[in-house]
């Protein structure tokens, strides 16, 4: 099909796509196809290369390349004459993105978005990169020249293109299907991973490595959990320095709350300004758990501020559900202007005292930090309160009052600006992450509103994303039935959390159904572990290759989360299947996980939980008995990484784990049992005894 055969008035085929990223390109002169059979059929029928663009609605450089190249008539003409162009939303199709990211990284040594890949008509990658400029610059050949060069190469030497594509595919296939020489599961594996992570910690500015800096939330959770068990202060220091420096930097929205995606500098000052649900969910968990570990209210306050941002910007308060992202930009050519401030604008909206305090507190000057517009400042905590108080000749209490007043005025002024686009797509995997985190907020902060909204969101996911086989679709089933591994395991994890806070058996039963289906459909029965898409599903291009995601990039590796869910489900149900498949999966990745370093942090956390099972706290009481609620609440908010809490009714002993059944035969009053592996501590009848037992039992 060519341009002439398109329906009258249509430029390309993206107008009615569900993805806002794809729809935003529907006006472009490029004759885009969405990923699918129609595109591949056209490429093979016309014997054309495929130009694959993978991006996202929140991606700054995707917008730049759209404006510079895909909206340019001359460039579009080259593309339309020589290629079948395919546009993919990486949030909507992570399976496509992950495979072609790997291919382009193998070709060019780098990945990211926009991802620009050149494929043979059957979808095999042979060349690619990320952003290409419209003319020669940045040491890169212009995009039009590359388009013409590759088209000529394919017409003149197609065998060279196919040979290169086959070599890349074979290389990826060897890497992805490699089982590896498994190691005995041991503490030394976790110890080595921790040592490697600690070696990368920047104890001056926080974070891991140099620039750019990403949060690495799974590494923070591994350090927190390991500190709780080993009491190595270096681990806690690495966490607190990192989280404190991040929250003081520009990567954190000092007015609206919430974190931007990553920092371009080592000091966390200038970020890429998009805000992702998948970043703020684990970061919220990090701050909640660090508050529990330290009792430092700084971390509590940041956690509450992330909740404020998520509630106000990334939540569907009426129907339940968390939105995918907030864009960085408000218009083509923009770069985070919604979030930045000039000295003049700040001075205009604040009174003199507020301006002086805000200028010192947030590092505002005539020469800002933004590279494109040197007048713009990224708000960050540039001065401490004692120094500001001394400079202004005021007590700290007055300075705090003035700064708070300035922040309110600046936020009100910012709300008058045109705000960045919010992608209101409800993705199951990211929603599962935030649902679980909201349950954590309920437990620790006693925020019933967080519990209630998490349950409301979970019910929406179960209602709108459930496939006929019991699995979970990535988006609402009306938009397509596909579902990925992380959709299954993140929603299963959220269901286990829902069971924990409500004691409703239906949540546990649904989690078990999803996990059983995941083992059957996604599981590698021979070697262990899970494929990211159903194992028997055959797709076009590189989707024909099975891959088992275990790396944290950027969210926790789906296999690593799956192992944790299997372990917890095995504890709660006493089903041998789950623990057995968890161990098999750990063995599957044990030989290769060390190669991934910090990007396998979630795997090593799951391994540590397998080697040192966190306690299972079983509260046995009749729900009508008010005395049992004190035990339940104490069990929920007491800090012990990885612990599981469940309520059981004495009238239904068969619902309990086997290790407890004989213990409750003489039940006479509310009681709590703290168990690990195959033993339980003495029963606890009051909350103080229970708190102590949860914190101490099973330490090795």
DRENBA-656395 format. One line per field, with one value per residue (C-alpha): residue number from 1; chain; x, y, z. Coordinates in Angstrom, 3 decimals. Example, Ala and Ser with C-alpha at 12.3 -4.5 7.8 and 13.67 -1.06 7.14 Angstrom:
% residues 2
k	(1  2)
c	(A  A)
u	(12.300  13.670)
v	(-4.500  -1.060)
w	(7.800  7.140)
% end
This chain:
% residues 700
k	(1  2  3  4  5  6  7  8  9  10  11  12  13  14  15  16  17  18  19  20  21  22  23  24  25  26  27  28  29  30  31  32  33  34  35  36  37  38  39  40  41  42  43  44  45  46  47  48  49  50  51  52  53  54  55  56  57  58  59  60  61  62  63  64  65  66  67  68  69  70  71  72  73  74  75  76  77  78  79  80  81  82  83  84  85  86  87  88  89  90  91  92  93  94  95  96  97  98  99  100  101  102  103  104  105  106  107  108  109  110  111  112  113  114  115  116  117  118  119  120  121  122  123  124  125  126  127  128  129  130  131  132  133  134  135  136  137  138  139  140  141  142  143  144  145  146  147  148  149  150  151  152  153  154  155  156  157  158  159  160  161  162  163  164  165  166  167  168  169  170  171  172  173  174  175  176  177  178  179  180  181  182  183  184  185  186  187  188  189  190  191  192  193  194  195  196  197  198  199  200  201  202  203  204  205  206  207  208  209  210  211  212  213  214  215  216  217  218  219  220  221  222  223  224  225  226  227  228  229  230  231  232  233  234  235  236  237  238  239  240  241  242  243  244  245  246  247  248  249  250  251  252  253  254  255  256  257  258  259  260  261  262  263  264  265  266  267  268  269  270  271  272  273  274  275  276  277  278  279  280  281  282  283  284  285  286  287  288  289  290  291  292  293  294  295  296  297  298  299  300  301  302  303  304  305  306  307  308  309  310  311  312  313  314  315  316  317  318  319  320  321  322  323  324  325  326  327  328  329  330  331  332  333  334  335  336  337  338  339  340  341  342  343  344  345  346  347  348  349  350  351  352  353  354  355  356  357  358  359  360  361  362  363  364  365  366  367  368  369  370  371  372  373  374  375  376  377  378  379  380  381  382  383  384  385  386  387  388  389  390  391  392  393  394  395  396  397  398  399  400  401  402  403  404  405  406  407  408  409  410  411  412  413  414  415  416  417  418  419  420  421  422  423  424  425  426  427  428  429  430  431  432  433  434  435  436  437  438  439  440  441  442  443  444  445  446  447  448  449  450  451  452  453  454  455  456  457  458  459  460  461  462  463  464  465  466  467  468  469  470  471  472  473  474  475  476  477  478  479  480  481  482  483  484  485  486  487  488  489  490  491  492  493  494  495  496  497  498  499  500  501  502  503  504  505  506  507  508  509  510  511  512  513  514  515  516  517  518  519  520  521  522  523  524  525  526  527  528  529  530  531  532  533  534  535  536  537  538  539  540  541  542  543  544  545  546  547  548  549  550  551  552  553  554  555  556  557  558  559  560  561  562  563  564  565  566  567  568  569  570  571  572  573  574  575  576  577  578  579  580  581  582  583  584  585  586  587  588  589  590  591  592  593  594  595  596  597  598  599  600  601  602  603  604  605  606  607  608  609  610  611  612  613  614  615  616  617  618  619  620  621  622  623  624  625  626  627  628  629  630  631  632  633  634  635  636  637  638  639  640  641  642  643  644  645  646  647  648  649  650  651  652  653  654  655  656  657  658  659  660  661  662  663  664  665  666  667  668  669  670  671  672  673  674  675  676  677  678  679  680  681  682  683  684  685  686  687  688  689  690  691  692  693  694  695  696  697  698  699  700)
c	(A  A  A  A  A  A  A  A  A  A  A  A  A  A  A  A  A  A  A  A  A  A  A  A  A  A  A  A  A  A  A  A  A  A  A  A  A  A  A  A  A  A  A  A  A  A  A  A  A  A  A  A  A  A  A  A  A  A  A  A  A  A  A  A  A  A  A  A  A  A  A  A  A  A  A  A  A  A  A  A  A  A  A  A  A  A  A  A  A  A  A  A  A  A  A  A  A  A  A  A  A  A  A  A  A  A  A  A  A  A  A  A  A  A  A  A  A  A  A  A  A  A  A  A  A  A  A  A  A  A  A  A  A  A  A  A  A  A  A  A  A  A  A  A  A  A  A  A  A  A  A  A  A  A  A  A  A  A  A  A  A  A  A  A  A  A  A  A  A  A  A  A  A  A  A  A  A  A  A  A  A  A  A  A  A  A  A  A  A  A  A  A  A  A  A  A  A  A  A  A  A  A  A  A  A  A  A  A  A  A  A  A  A  A  A  A  A  A  A  A  A  A  A  A  A  A  A  A  A  A  A  A  A  A  A  A  A  A  A  A  A  A  A  A  A  A  A  A  A  A  A  A  A  A  A  A  A  A  A  A  A  A  A  A  A  A  A  A  A  A  A  A  A  A  A  A  A  A  A  A  A  A  A  A  A  A  A  A  A  A  A  A  A  A  A  A  A  A  A  A  A  A  A  A  A  A  A  A  A  A  A  A  A  A  A  A  A  A  A  A  A  A  A  A  A  A  A  A  A  A  A  A  A  A  A  A  A  A  A  A  A  A  A  A  A  A  A  A  A  A  A  A  A  A  A  A  A  A  A  A  A  A  A  A  A  A  A  A  A  A  A  A  A  A  A  A  A  A  A  A  A  A  A  A  A  A  A  A  A  A  A  A  A  A  A  A  A  A  A  A  A  A  A  A  A  A  A  A  A  A  A  A  A  A  A  A  A  A  A  A  A  A  A  A  A  A  A  A  A  A  A  A  A  A  A  A  A  A  A  A  A  A  A  A  A  A  A  A  A  A  A  A  A  A  A  A  A  A  A  A  A  A  A  A  A  A  A  A  A  A  A  A  A  A  A  A  A  A  A  A  A  A  A  A  A  A  A  A  A  A  A  A  A  A  A  A  A  A  A  A  A  A  A  A  A  A  A  A  A  A  A  A  A  A  A  A  A  A  A  A  A  A  A  A  A  A  A  A  A  A  A  A  A  A  A  A  A  A  A  A  A  A  A  A  A  A  A  A  A  A  A  A  A  A  A  A  A  A  A  A  A  A  A  A  A  A  A  A  A  A  A  A  A  A  A  A  A  A  A  A  A  A  A  A  A  A  A  A  A  A  A  A  A  A  A  A  A  A  A  A  A  A  A  A  A  A  A  A  A  A  A  A  A  A  A  A  A  A  A  A  A  A  A  A  A  A  A  A  A  A  A  A  A  A  A  A  A  A  A  A  A  A  A  A  A  A  A  A  A  A  A  A  A  A  A  A  A  A  A  A  A  A  A  A  A  A  A  A  A  A  A  A  A  A  A  A  A  A  A  A  A  A  A  A  A  A  A  A  A  A  A  A  A  A  A  A  A  A  A  A)
u	(0.000  1.356  0.256  -2.239  -4.132  -4.667  -8.232  -8.954  -7.712  -5.320  -1.578  -0.569  -2.047  -1.574  -4.663  -6.749  -4.003  -4.522  -1.012  -0.760  2.802  1.650  -1.336  0.948  2.674  -0.528  -0.139  3.442  4.144  5.930  3.616  3.913  2.626  2.093  3.988  2.055  1.404  0.392  3.811  5.766  3.585  4.122  7.907  8.150  5.757  7.565  11.023  11.758  13.777  11.895  12.699  11.808  11.345  10.842  10.070  7.669  5.371  7.558  10.849  12.474  14.802  11.961  10.095  13.239  13.721  10.024  10.210  13.525  13.143  9.787  7.879  10.248  8.720  12.044  13.138  9.693  9.911  13.168  11.618  8.370  10.137  12.668  11.304  8.299  8.363  7.118  6.592  6.458  5.590  8.124  5.722  3.067  5.418  8.325  8.890  9.696  11.737  13.908  14.933  15.773  17.504  19.779  20.344  21.185  23.439  25.309  25.650  26.450  27.442  24.588  20.843  18.086  15.267  14.515  15.678  16.264  16.743  17.038  15.597  15.440  11.929  11.505  12.401  16.063  18.159  21.368  22.053  20.834  21.410  19.434  19.022  20.247  20.503  18.932  22.342  25.922  26.688  27.724  30.171  27.229  26.184  22.857  19.724  18.888  22.383  22.069  18.650  19.929  23.166  21.441  18.750  21.452  23.385  20.306  19.538  23.141  24.359  21.345  23.335  25.654  22.654  21.137  24.496  25.021  21.460  21.930  25.153  23.471  20.496  22.764  24.743  21.581  20.165  23.304  23.190  19.485  19.127  22.364  21.660  25.095  27.120  25.009  26.631  25.660  23.274  25.229  25.791  29.058  27.139  25.182  28.290  30.181  27.259  27.102  30.838  30.600  27.704  29.494  32.540  30.394  28.825  29.610  29.736  30.165  27.247  25.302  24.321  26.287  29.020  29.400  27.201  24.478  23.053  19.998  18.317  19.016  16.118  16.682  20.258  18.964  16.481  19.217  21.464  18.635  17.686  21.297  21.971  19.011  20.524  24.255  24.377  27.183  26.915  28.471  25.287  22.988  25.304  25.265  21.462  20.994  23.602  22.084  18.463  19.310  21.389  18.737  15.990  18.088  18.814  16.990  16.056  13.498  10.702  11.165  7.712  5.424  7.064  8.032  11.204  12.280  13.760  17.496  20.226  22.617  25.243  26.822  25.252  21.648  20.922  19.935  17.591  15.734  12.443  9.935  8.349  7.693  5.299  7.832  10.494  8.339  6.859  10.161  11.572  8.562  9.303  12.950  12.026  9.395  11.781  14.657  12.399  11.615  15.296  16.452  13.409  14.634  11.674  13.477  12.810  9.205  8.612  9.956  7.812  4.723  5.627  5.880  2.416  1.175  2.553  1.204  -2.224  -2.500  -0.859  -0.615  -3.868  -7.384  -9.084  -12.565  -12.037  -8.811  -5.592  -2.200  -1.180  2.003  4.007  4.205  6.098  9.175  8.179  5.170  6.094  8.630  12.049  11.196  13.381  11.704  10.655  7.584  9.889  12.592  12.828  14.580  15.837  13.537  10.381  11.127  11.669  8.447  6.121  7.728  8.040  11.524  11.948  10.591  12.839  16.011  15.234  14.202  17.261  19.573  17.574  17.085  20.311  18.618  20.940  21.095  23.140  21.124  22.076  20.198  22.478  19.926  18.792  21.357  18.806  16.816  17.430  16.629  15.452  17.677  18.596  21.673  22.049  21.414  18.999  21.596  23.625  20.518  19.326  22.728  22.813  19.319  19.701  16.593  15.895  15.522  11.829  11.211  13.286  11.257  8.034  9.244  10.556  7.269  5.393  7.689  7.194  3.425  3.511  5.920  3.794  0.669  2.465  3.698  0.187  -0.743  1.767  0.839  1.498  3.270  1.172  0.209  -0.070  -3.216  -2.679  -3.096  -0.273  -0.748  2.897  3.537  0.188  1.095  4.296  2.516  -0.357  2.175  3.904  0.642  0.011  3.428  2.403  -0.750  1.207  3.872  2.010  -1.430  -2.775  -6.114  -6.637  -3.572  -4.924  -8.344  -7.012  -4.662  -7.601  -9.721  -6.952  -6.395  -10.087  -9.968  -7.013  -8.761  -11.917  -10.391  -7.144  -8.135  -7.729  -9.995  -7.227  -6.791  -3.630  -3.289  -3.184  -0.653  -3.450  -7.216  -8.337  -10.467  -7.195  -5.556  -5.120  -1.352  0.296  3.926  5.749  6.081  2.348  1.709  4.260  3.685  -0.084  0.420  2.649  0.009  -2.604  -0.447  -0.161  -3.928  -4.422  -1.998  -3.853  -7.431  -7.267  -9.645  -8.902  -9.991  -6.852  -4.619  -6.576  -6.294  -2.562  -2.187  -4.162  -2.016  1.221  0.154  -0.742  2.548  4.498  2.522  2.590  5.809  7.897  10.916  9.996  13.406  15.823  13.693  12.974  10.396  10.312  9.034  6.272  4.462  7.002  4.937  4.215  6.080  6.419  7.827  11.440  13.430  10.251  10.942  13.796  12.933  14.474  14.338  14.521  16.525  18.333  17.024  16.735  15.341  12.587  13.304  13.958  10.707  12.298  13.742  10.305  8.787  11.167  10.209  6.492  6.978  8.724  5.993  3.210  4.860  4.928  1.300  -0.121  2.314  2.355  5.666  5.387  6.103  9.186  10.548  10.168  11.677  14.789  14.977  14.805  17.486  19.729  18.918  20.381  23.035  25.818  25.193  23.755  27.186  27.955  25.166  26.569  24.351  21.745  21.045  20.372  16.761  17.928  20.370  17.664  15.433  18.361  19.051  15.380  15.590  18.725  17.447  13.652  12.019  9.505  5.925  3.699  0.414  -2.261  -4.959  -8.146  -11.808  -12.325  -15.098  -12.566  -11.213  -8.234  -6.756  -6.509  -3.673  -1.592  -2.427  -1.485  1.758  2.678  2.011  4.069  6.983  10.053  11.554  12.434  10.543  8.240  4.820  1.723  -1.505  -4.688  -6.188  -9.455  -9.334  -12.467  -10.628  -7.337  -7.037  -6.371  -3.245  0.288  0.955  3.485  0.704  -2.202  -1.292  -0.451  -3.968  -5.918  -6.285  -7.092  -8.669  -7.641  -5.956  -2.424  0.432  3.007  6.253  7.652  10.571  11.337  9.966  9.927  7.954  8.757  6.696  3.247  2.838  -0.340  0.476  1.842  5.103  6.099  5.122  7.187  10.273  9.741  9.278  12.500  14.609  13.288  15.186  18.275  21.261)
v	(0.000  3.436  6.980  7.004  4.026  5.557  6.702  10.236  12.836  10.499  11.055  7.898  5.062  6.339  8.513  5.911  4.243  4.135  5.411  9.219  8.990  7.352  9.666  12.690  11.608  11.106  14.515  13.896  13.457  10.175  7.293  5.613  2.161  0.872  -2.323  -5.201  -7.573  -4.846  -3.189  -6.413  -7.519  -4.157  -4.311  -7.792  -7.114  -3.910  -5.271  -2.243  -1.811  -0.994  2.218  1.568  4.533  3.641  6.479  7.754  10.679  11.902  11.713  15.105  13.997  12.060  15.357  17.004  14.358  14.451  18.211  18.261  15.169  13.457  16.698  17.750  17.179  16.465  13.921  12.318  11.928  9.979  7.745  7.123  6.263  3.855  2.482  1.117  3.344  1.838  3.845  2.132  3.451  1.863  2.100  0.237  -2.359  -3.011  -6.375  -4.647  -1.937  -4.265  -6.434  -3.633  -1.683  -4.695  -4.924  -1.227  -1.330  -4.219  -2.195  1.285  0.756  2.865  2.772  5.065  7.044  7.843  4.452  4.557  1.094  -0.068  -3.501  -5.969  -6.571  -9.497  -7.342  -8.152  -5.179  -4.386  -0.734  1.838  4.503  6.948  10.604  11.570  15.312  16.823  17.964  16.957  17.963  16.587  14.437  12.592  12.207  13.802  11.694  12.288  11.146  7.987  7.253  7.572  5.669  2.662  2.576  2.565  -0.148  -2.344  -1.862  -2.512  -5.063  -6.649  -9.743  -7.604  -6.186  -9.622  -11.055  -8.264  -8.671  -12.420  -11.946  -9.510  -11.818  -14.778  -12.773  -11.754  -15.250  -16.717  -14.198  -14.440  -18.216  -18.824  -20.703  -20.183  -22.249  -22.131  -21.478  -22.888  -20.408  -18.875  -15.815  -15.174  -14.309  -11.630  -10.428  -9.991  -8.059  -5.767  -5.126  -4.205  -1.827  -0.165  0.352  2.448  4.667  8.364  9.197  12.909  13.536  10.300  7.834  5.225  6.021  9.405  10.937  10.568  9.480  7.270  6.393  2.595  1.905  -1.865  -1.347  0.911  -1.765  -4.413  -2.182  -1.434  -5.082  -6.164  -3.445  -4.630  -8.116  -7.400  -3.956  -2.801  0.970  1.567  0.190  2.545  5.502  4.792  4.849  7.942  10.020  9.081  9.726  12.946  14.353  13.400  15.088  18.250  18.340  19.460  15.882  16.360  18.829  21.225  22.772  20.035  16.940  13.805  12.915  13.541  10.611  11.102  13.682  14.833  15.849  14.218  16.711  15.804  19.405  19.353  16.483  15.205  16.623  13.879  12.240  8.529  6.442  3.624  5.836  7.415  4.095  2.461  5.781  6.184  2.707  3.685  6.753  4.904  2.098  4.462  6.388  3.096  2.171  5.551  7.209  10.369  12.593  14.008  10.764  10.652  14.180  13.352  10.209  12.210  14.750  11.988  10.876  14.462  14.634  11.226  11.960  15.293  14.579  10.841  9.539  9.016  9.875  9.109  5.666  4.484  3.986  5.615  7.432  6.523  9.738  13.501  14.984  17.166  19.710  21.798  22.556  21.620  23.005  23.327  21.736  21.646  25.319  24.469  23.492  26.185  29.806  32.989  35.421  38.144  36.028  34.895  38.464  39.578  37.213  37.314  40.094  41.203  38.891  35.902  36.595  36.878  33.652  31.736  32.933  31.567  28.398  27.331  28.560  31.110  33.482  35.525  32.734  29.525  25.898  25.123  24.751  25.926  29.014  30.271  32.511  29.534  27.999  24.480  24.760  22.842  23.290  25.436  26.732  25.296  26.976  28.061  29.925  31.548  32.636  34.190  35.943  37.373  38.137  36.165  33.174  29.848  29.664  32.935  31.773  28.569  30.534  32.877  30.018  28.160  31.290  31.695  28.068  28.434  31.566  29.999  26.856  28.938  30.885  27.665  26.273  29.235  28.076  25.648  22.283  19.326  16.548  13.655  10.242  8.845  5.317  2.749  0.217  -2.867  -3.397  0.179  0.298  -2.895  -1.241  1.847  -0.135  -2.106  1.114  2.748  -0.265  0.381  3.992  2.760  0.422  2.900  6.234  4.831  6.485  4.774  6.884  5.230  1.767  2.637  4.126  1.182  -1.216  0.910  0.845  -2.877  -3.550  -1.436  -3.440  -6.730  -5.478  -3.908  -5.828  -9.451  -11.835  -14.857  -17.192  -15.242  -13.417  -9.634  -7.481  -4.672  -2.211  -2.533  -5.619  -3.486  -2.065  -5.445  -8.705  -8.740  -9.035  -9.247  -11.029  -7.933  -7.271  -10.694  -10.533  -6.907  -7.405  -10.722  -8.902  -6.190  -8.884  -10.444  -7.019  -6.572  -9.915  -8.802  -5.584  -6.847  -10.591  -11.154  -14.616  -13.715  -11.617  -14.533  -16.869  -14.509  -14.093  -17.859  -18.165  -15.541  -17.125  -20.619  -19.276  -17.394  -20.586  -22.395  -19.717  -17.780  -20.301  -22.222  -25.631  -27.116  -24.500  -22.291  -18.604  -16.830  -15.357  -11.809  -12.911  -16.268  -18.976  -20.464  -17.096  -16.497  -12.903  -10.961  -9.862  -10.158  -11.087  -14.602  -14.794  -15.627  -13.445  -13.701  -10.249  -10.309  -6.970  -3.829  -1.473  0.756  -1.064  -4.209  -7.231  -9.131  -12.503  -11.134  -9.886  -13.210  -15.131  -12.969  -13.448  -17.214  -17.313  -15.283  -17.269  -20.506  -19.267  -18.147  -21.237  -24.025  -25.061  -26.761  -25.805  -22.139  -22.543  -25.192  -22.999  -20.057  -22.087  -23.410  -19.848  -18.660  -21.421  -20.465  -16.977  -17.673  -18.111  -14.861  -12.442  -11.360  -10.098  -7.538  -5.926  -3.223  -3.959  -7.321  -5.817  -7.038  -10.557  -10.538  -9.211  -12.140  -14.525  -13.069  -13.501  -17.124  -17.800  -15.905  -16.073  -13.005  -13.821  -14.740  -13.087  -14.927  -13.180  -15.587  -13.927  -13.561  -10.323  -9.381  -9.349  -5.793  -7.015  -8.699  -5.460  -4.146  -7.180  -6.811  -3.119  -3.722  -6.493  -4.261  -1.244  -2.921  -2.696  -5.954  -6.058  -8.656  -9.796  -11.241  -10.606  -12.559  -12.811  -16.234  -17.116  -19.820  -21.355  -22.087  -23.808  -25.385  -21.947  -21.591  -22.693  -26.200  -25.058  -23.191  -25.597  -27.584  -24.405  -22.982  -26.018  -24.520  -20.991  -18.837  -15.250  -13.244  -14.478  -13.822  -16.318  -15.272  -18.054  -18.582  -21.700  -24.555  -23.047  -20.446  -18.206  -18.510  -16.965  -13.239  -11.971  -8.249  -5.803  -4.987  -8.660  -9.041  -6.021  -7.387  -10.845  -9.540  -7.555  -10.351  -13.776  -15.796  -13.600  -15.520)
w	(0.000  -0.903  -0.137  -2.994  -1.601  1.845  2.616  1.505  3.974  5.811  5.742  7.597  9.620  13.176  13.609  15.429  17.477  21.241  21.997  22.352  21.038  17.826  17.443  17.827  14.595  12.602  10.912  9.785  6.063  6.774  5.826  9.221  10.019  13.548  14.386  12.869  10.023  7.573  7.809  7.338  4.441  2.738  3.245  1.774  -1.099  -2.077  -1.133  1.020  4.150  7.347  9.208  12.850  15.189  18.848  21.216  23.826  24.407  27.290  25.352  24.662  21.859  20.244  19.918  18.548  15.878  15.002  14.439  12.618  10.418  10.386  9.859  7.082  3.643  1.915  4.519  4.523  0.736  1.033  3.697  1.826  -1.439  0.046  3.324  5.098  8.208  11.479  14.658  18.067  21.528  23.868  26.820  24.847  23.320  25.695  23.966  20.671  22.360  24.456  21.514  19.128  21.882  22.320  18.581  18.179  21.246  19.643  16.431  17.748  21.368  22.681  23.160  24.303  22.784  20.108  18.880  15.131  13.643  10.042  9.376  6.547  5.150  7.555  10.557  11.275  12.402  10.479  11.383  13.870  16.460  18.550  17.572  14.092  13.237  10.120  8.888  9.670  13.264  16.657  14.699  13.146  9.539  8.740  8.800  5.092  4.076  6.179  4.718  1.160  1.813  3.362  0.681  -2.024  -0.186  -0.026  -3.725  -4.793  -2.246  -0.515  0.393  2.543  4.434  5.052  6.125  8.647  9.967  10.379  12.328  14.702  15.187  15.882  18.408  20.248  20.072  21.607  24.417  25.167  25.119  26.997  30.216  31.659  34.104  37.251  40.593  43.950  45.544  48.401  50.566  48.751  45.576  47.426  49.267  46.001  44.498  47.530  47.395  43.718  44.393  47.308  45.101  42.752  45.410  45.184  48.883  48.186  45.831  46.212  43.554  41.689  39.182  37.507  34.799  33.815  37.159  37.546  40.858  40.825  43.179  43.313  44.478  47.253  48.367  48.351  50.474  52.921  53.297  53.701  56.253  58.304  58.457  58.523  60.227  57.931  58.267  54.846  53.309  55.174  54.561  50.819  50.876  53.017  51.188  47.824  48.776  50.601  47.722  45.178  47.191  47.501  43.771  40.669  39.802  42.573  41.882  44.796  44.260  42.984  44.455  42.582  40.712  37.149  35.225  35.657  36.133  33.434  36.016  39.034  41.461  40.526  39.478  35.782  34.970  31.991  33.162  32.321  35.360  35.097  37.156  37.012  38.653  41.326  42.497  43.556  44.751  47.024  48.365  48.910  50.956  52.988  53.868  54.616  56.980  58.709  58.902  60.243  61.829  60.080  59.213  56.174  54.307  55.513  54.243  50.768  50.662  51.538  48.858  46.223  47.300  46.914  43.377  42.385  43.804  42.029  38.649  37.943  39.445  38.130  41.400  40.098  38.589  40.138  38.231  37.863  34.692  32.858  32.753  32.643  29.698  30.066  27.450  26.494  22.873  20.162  21.007  24.676  27.332  30.718  30.787  32.885  35.750  35.489  36.646  35.653  38.266  36.901  37.015  40.558  41.682  40.010  41.865  45.341  47.859  48.869  51.882  49.970  46.997  49.074  50.940  47.797  45.897  48.563  49.246  45.622  44.042  41.778  39.905  36.701  35.118  35.362  34.865  31.632  28.621  26.049  27.951  30.426  32.140  33.438  36.862  38.020  41.611  44.022  47.651  47.218  50.759  54.206  56.559  59.118  56.499  55.052  58.497  59.216  55.842  56.276  59.964  60.875  63.117  61.321  62.197  60.335  57.384  57.154  57.168  54.402  52.246  52.620  51.565  48.543  47.502  47.617  45.448  42.973  42.702  42.154  39.428  37.827  37.726  35.528  32.897  30.158  31.786  30.180  28.688  30.958  29.312  30.932  29.667  32.433  32.129  34.292  35.236  36.385  38.170  39.987  41.194  42.521  44.032  46.076  47.109  48.172  50.383  51.939  52.581  54.268  56.538  57.582  57.606  58.581  55.423  54.851  51.748  50.207  50.962  49.601  46.366  45.877  46.230  43.885  41.297  41.694  41.122  37.964  36.658  37.411  35.724  32.599  32.044  32.671  29.747  29.375  30.590  33.842  32.803  32.804  29.675  29.490  28.650  28.912  27.005  24.673  23.333  22.821  24.722  24.929  28.297  29.280  32.075  34.230  33.966  35.507  38.305  39.321  39.561  41.368  43.842  44.297  44.920  47.634  49.241  48.999  50.729  53.418  54.271  53.828  54.636  51.698  50.360  46.821  46.353  47.301  45.039  42.064  42.649  42.652  39.394  37.674  38.846  37.780  34.332  34.204  34.916  32.233  29.527  30.154  32.062  30.784  32.131  31.355  32.638  34.878  34.598  32.470  28.984  28.643  26.248  26.194  25.406  22.596  20.974  17.712  16.548  13.639  13.427  16.622  18.509  17.262  19.784  23.379  26.079  29.858  31.476  34.691  34.498  36.166  33.218  34.549  36.462  38.440  36.231  35.727  36.505  39.726  40.811  39.743  42.000  44.971  44.220  43.931  47.301  49.025  47.406  48.481  52.072  52.032  50.320  51.337  47.657  46.864  43.180  43.811  45.957  43.592  40.513  42.393  43.197  39.639  38.346  40.747  39.474  35.888  36.343  38.979  36.430  34.574  37.153  38.390  34.871  35.199  38.341  39.815  37.134  38.809  42.247  42.346  41.503  44.415  46.723  45.719  46.227  49.669  50.607  49.433  51.481  54.545  54.404  55.961  58.675  57.970  60.585  61.064  63.108  64.272  65.430  64.780  62.776  65.195  68.055  68.417  70.450  67.388  65.425  67.610  66.715  63.048  62.899  64.796  62.372  59.368  60.360  62.148  59.924  58.724  55.036  53.045  55.829  55.022  57.139  56.977  59.023  59.636  61.295  63.974  62.479  59.201  60.073  56.617  55.158  57.298  56.412  57.655  60.239  62.098  62.044  65.120  67.035  66.929  68.070  71.548  70.365  73.061  72.255  69.473  68.913  66.510  65.286  63.667  61.514  59.172  57.163  59.275  62.753  64.682  67.621  70.803  70.348  70.939  72.606  72.805  70.282  72.104  72.225  68.593  67.490  69.214  67.751  64.212  64.478  65.957  64.978  62.404  62.312  60.981)
% end
